[in-house]
Amino acid sequence: MTIFILPLSLFFLSILFLKITRPFFQKKIFIDKPSERSNHIIPTPKGAGLILIPLVIFSTLLVFFWDRGHYQEWLPFFICALILMIMSFIDDIKNLSSKLRLTIQLTCVIFSIFFFIDEIKVSSSLLGVFKHTDEDKLFLDFFLIILFSIAWMWIINLFNFMDGMDGITASQVCIFSLGINFLSLFDFLDIQFQYLSLIIFSVFFGFFIYNKPPAKIFLGDVGSIPIGYIVGLILIKCIVTNQLFIPLIILLMYHILDSTITLLLRVLKGQNILQAHSTHFYQKILRAGYSHKFVLNKLLILYILLFCLSLISTLYPIESLLTAFILTSSLLRYFSIKSMKNE
């Protein structure tokens, strides 16, 4: 019964809390005013993450407390998510320096990686690349720690980079959590992921009602940074504890490709990658005159296809990953062509 009551309750609580607090977010400090880089023309309140992230965290901890005390395993990670939420809340209001933001993010990630040390050592053993000396094994452990830290930092920031259009983050989070839920139902992940994914899906689906075009409220850095951290947590935890990788990468394929290609292009052009910009593929087609609804509908079709491919990848991993890459690249190319035609 809990599996049905929980998501419904959180869905309506998410809608209710956002409705009640909207007047609070109408205050001047929370209004996102359109600028040259903006993809919207109407001043819109931001900061919904201040409601959504605590709702996700405390609901999950409560459920895990009931589920044989598993909350202790997740508590350090959710403390980090709250720290990132507070930091991002201050940033939304006062614009902290990028160096300070990245330092706090990296500190949270390194602290979190510490709790995966044993699993990472097991993972390096399973790779079986270096078997000659203890020094070789130590090097591989250290390499994996660095690799996972970089990947986690990238996930955090790509969610922040990609949160620039009505409904894009809400829909991506929903399809990712739905994919995690199905993978758990099919016994590729344990029941903790099933509960966590249901909670995230329900809360962000409620947010989608307010954030779909035309958006009535934005997530803000206070939401995009910590939810990026939580998605990264799920990704790293699935890799090191369940050796599950490809299905999750497929679910995040659009966010990963759009952000990574955009970053590489900016590096090649000698542009400051820490400076805010509007050169993501979805941003360029919006600035070419296409509506948020038009772009979101195309993304939703891709997300559904990626969801199906994620499940299929449990049987045909390479074929599914390649198909997901081709489909996502095709949409990026479509956005690029459309944006150039209207320039």
C-alpha positions in Angstrom: 0.0 0.0 0.0 2.9 2.4 0.8 4.2 2.1 -2.7 0.9 3.8 -4.0 0.2 6.2 -1.1 3.7 7.6 -0.9 4.0 8.9 -4.5 0.5 10.3 -4.6 0.9 12.1 -1.3 4.2 13.6 -2.3 2.9 14.7 -5.7 0.0 16.6 -4.1 2.3 17.9 -1.3 4.7 19.3 -3.9 1.9 21.1 -5.7 0.4 22.3 -2.5 3.7 23.7 -1.0 4.5 25.4 -4.3 1.1 27.0 -4.4 1.3 28.2 -0.8 4.8 29.6 -1.1 4.5 31.3 -4.5 3.6 34.6 -2.9 6.9 34.3 -0.9 8.9 33.8 -4.1 7.2 36.8 -5.7 9.5 39.0 -3.6 12.1 41.0 -5.5 15.1 39.0 -4.4 13.6 35.8 -6.0 12.5 37.3 -9.3 14.4 36.2 -12.3 14.5 39.2 -14.5 15.1 38.7 -18.3 18.6 39.7 -19.5 20.5 39.3 -22.7 21.3 35.7 -21.9 17.7 34.8 -20.8 15.5 32.4 -22.6 12.3 34.0 -21.2 10.8 37.5 -21.5 8.6 37.7 -18.5 10.0 38.2 -14.9 9.4 34.9 -13.2 10.0 33.8 -9.6 12.8 31.3 -8.9 13.7 29.2 -5.9 11.4 26.2 -6.1 14.3 24.1 -5.1 14.0 25.5 -1.6 10.8 23.5 -1.3 11.5 20.5 -3.4 14.9 19.5 -2.1 14.0 19.3 1.6 10.8 17.5 0.6 12.8 14.9 -1.2 15.4 14.5 1.5 13.2 14.3 4.6 10.7 12.1 2.9 13.5 9.7 1.8 15.1 9.7 5.3 11.7 9.0 6.9 11.0 6.1 4.6 14.4 4.6 5.1 14.1 5.0 8.8 11.0 2.8 8.6 12.8 0.4 6.3 15.1 -1.2 8.8 17.1 1.9 9.6 18.7 2.4 6.2 18.6 6.2 6.7 22.0 6.1 8.4 23.6 4.9 5.1 22.1 7.9 3.2 22.3 10.6 5.9 25.8 11.9 5.1 24.9 12.3 1.5 21.7 14.2 2.2 23.6 16.5 4.6 25.8 17.3 1.7 22.8 18.0 -0.5 21.4 20.4 2.1 24.8 22.2 2.3 24.8 22.6 -1.5 21.2 23.8 -1.3 22.1 26.5 1.3 25.2 27.5 -0.7 23.1 27.7 -3.9 20.3 29.7 -2.1 22.9 32.3 -1.1 24.3 32.3 -4.7 20.8 32.8 -6.1 20.5 36.0 -4.0 24.1 37.4 -3.8 26.0 35.7 -6.8 28.9 33.9 -5.2 32.2 33.6 -7.1 32.5 30.5 -9.3 35.7 29.5 -7.4 33.9 29.5 -4.0 30.9 27.5 -5.5 33.2 24.9 -7.1 35.3 24.6 -3.9 32.2 23.8 -1.8 30.9 21.4 -4.4 34.2 19.6 -4.6 34.4 19.4 -0.8 31.0 17.8 -0.7 31.9 15.3 -3.5 35.2 14.3 -1.9 33.6 13.8 1.5 30.9 11.7 -0.2 33.4 9.6 -2.1 35.0 8.7 1.2 31.9 6.6 2.0 32.4 4.6 -1.2 36.1 3.7 -0.6 35.5 0.0 0.1 33.2 -0.4 -2.9 35.7 1.4 -5.1 38.4 -1.0 -4.0 36.2 -3.9 -4.9 35.5 -2.3 -8.3 39.2 -1.9 -9.0 39.7 -5.5 -8.1 37.0 -6.6 -10.5 38.6 -4.6 -13.3 41.7 -6.9 -13.0 43.9 -4.5 -15.0 46.7 -4.4 -12.5 47.5 -7.6 -10.6 51.3 -7.4 -10.2 52.0 -5.2 -7.1 50.2 -3.4 -4.3 51.4 -0.2 -5.8 49.6 -0.9 -9.0 46.4 -1.7 -7.1 46.8 1.5 -5.1 47.2 3.5 -8.3 44.0 2.0 -9.8 42.1 2.8 -6.6 43.3 6.4 -6.7 42.5 6.7 -10.4 38.9 5.5 -9.8 38.5 7.9 -6.9 39.6 10.8 -9.1 37.4 9.6 -12.0 34.3 9.3 -9.9 34.9 12.7 -8.3 35.3 14.4 -11.7 32.2 12.6 -13.0 30.1 13.6 -10.0 31.2 17.2 -10.3 30.3 17.2 -13.9 26.8 15.8 -13.2 26.2 18.5 -10.6 27.2 21.3 -13.0 25.6 20.0 -16.1 22.2 20.0 -14.3 22.9 23.6 -13.4 24.0 24.4 -17.0 20.9 22.7 -18.5 18.4 24.4 -16.2 17.6 27.2 -18.6 14.3 26.3 -20.2 10.7 25.7 -19.0 10.2 22.1 -18.0 13.6 20.7 -19.0 15.0 19.8 -15.6 11.7 18.6 -14.2 11.2 16.3 -17.2 14.8 15.0 -17.2 14.6 14.3 -13.4 11.3 12.6 -13.8 12.4 10.3 -16.7 15.7 9.5 -14.8 13.9 8.6 -11.6 11.3 6.6 -13.5 14.0 4.6 -15.2 15.7 3.9 -11.8 12.3 2.7 -10.5 11.8 0.2 -13.4 15.4 -1.0 -13.0 14.7 -1.6 -9.4 11.4 -3.4 -10.2 13.3 -5.7 -12.5 15.8 -6.5 -9.6 18.8 -4.7 -11.1 18.8 -2.4 -8.1 17.6 -2.9 -4.5 14.4 -1.6 -3.0 16.1 1.5 -1.6 16.4 2.9 -5.1 12.8 2.1 -5.8 11.6 4.2 -2.9 14.1 7.0 -3.6 13.1 7.1 -7.3 9.4 7.2 -6.5 10.0 10.1 -4.1 12.0 12.1 -6.6 9.6 11.4 -9.4 6.5 12.4 -7.4 8.0 15.6 -6.1 9.4 16.8 -9.4 6.3 15.7 -11.3 4.4 18.1 -9.0 7.0 20.8 -9.9 6.5 20.0 -13.6 2.9 21.2 -13.3 4.2 24.7 -12.3 7.4 24.6 -14.5 6.0 23.4 -17.8 5.6 26.1 -20.5 4.8 28.8 -19.7 6.7 28.4 -16.4 5.1 29.9 -13.3 8.2 29.3 -11.2 11.8 28.3 -11.8 13.9 25.8 -9.9 16.9 28.1 -9.4 20.4 27.1 -8.5 19.0 26.2 -5.0 17.3 23.3 -6.8 19.5 22.4 -9.8 22.7 22.0 -7.9 21.5 19.7 -5.1 19.3 17.6 -7.5 22.4 17.3 -9.7 24.3 16.1 -6.7 21.5 13.5 -5.9 21.5 12.3 -9.5 25.3 11.9 -9.3 25.0 10.1 -6.0 22.6 7.6 -7.6 24.8 7.2 -10.6 28.0 6.6 -8.6 26.2 4.3 -6.1 24.8 2.2 -8.9 28.2 1.8 -10.5 30.2 0.8 -7.5 27.5 -1.3 -5.7 25.6 -2.8 -8.6 28.0 -2.5 -11.5 25.2 -0.8 -13.4 26.3 1.9 -15.7 25.0 1.9 -19.3 21.2 2.1 -18.5 21.8 5.3 -16.4 24.0 7.0 -18.9 21.3 6.4 -21.6 18.8 8.1 -19.3 21.0 11.1 -19.0 22.2 11.1 -22.6 20.7 14.4 -23.7 22.0 16.4 -20.7 25.4 14.8 -21.1 25.8 15.3 -24.9 24.4 18.9 -25.0 26.6 20.1 -22.1 29.7 18.2 -23.1 29.7 19.2 -26.8 28.9 22.8 -25.8 31.8 22.9 -23.3 34.2 21.5 -25.9 33.1 24.0 -28.5 33.7 26.8 -26.0 37.1 25.5 -25.2 38.0 25.3 -28.9 36.9 28.9 -29.4 39.0 30.0 -26.4 36.0 31.2 -24.4 35.8 31.3 -20.6 34.0 28.1 -19.6 33.2 29.5 -16.2 31.4 32.4 -17.6 27.6 32.2 -18.0 26.4 31.8 -21.6 23.5 30.9 -23.9 25.1 28.5 -26.4 23.6 25.2 -25.4 21.7 23.6 -28.3 18.3 24.0 -26.7 19.1 27.6 -25.9 20.1 28.4 -29.4 16.9 27.1 -30.9 14.9 29.0 -28.3 16.8 32.2 -29.1 16.1 31.6 -32.8 12.4 32.1 -32.1 11.0 28.6 -31.3 8.8 28.3 -28.3 9.6 26.5 -25.0 6.7 24.2 -25.7 8.0 23.3 -29.2 11.5 22.4 -27.9 10.2 20.6 -24.8 7.9 18.4 -26.8 10.8 17.3 -28.9 12.8 16.5 -25.8 10.0 14.6 -24.2 9.8 12.3 -27.3 13.6 11.7 -27.0 13.3 11.1 -23.2 10.7 8.4 -23.8 12.8 6.7 -26.4 15.9 6.9 -24.1 13.8 5.4 -21.2 12.9 2.4 -23.4 16.5 2.0 -24.6 17.7 2.2 -21.0 15.6 -0.9 -20.1 16.5 -2.7 -23.4 20.2 -2.1 -22.5 20.0 -4.6 -19.7 19.8 -7.2 -22.5 21.6 -5.4 -25.4 23.9 -2.8 -23.8 26.2 -1.8 -26.7 23.4 -1.7 -29.3 21.2 0.4 -27.0 24.0 2.8 -26.0 24.9 3.4 -29.7 21.2 3.9 -30.6 20.7 6.4 -27.8 23.8 8.3 -28.9 22.6 8.4 -32.5 19.1 9.6 -31.5 20.4 12.2 -29.2 23.0 13.5 -31.6 20.3 13.7 -34.3 18.1 15.9 -32.1 21.1 18.1 -31.3 21.7 18.4 -35.1 18.0 19.1 -35.7 18.2 21.9 -33.1 21.3 23.3 -34.6 19.9 23.3 -38.2 16.6 25.0 -37.0 18.5 27.7 -35.1 20.8 28.5 -38.1 17.8 28.8 -40.5 16.2 31.5 -38.3 19.4 33.5 -37.8 
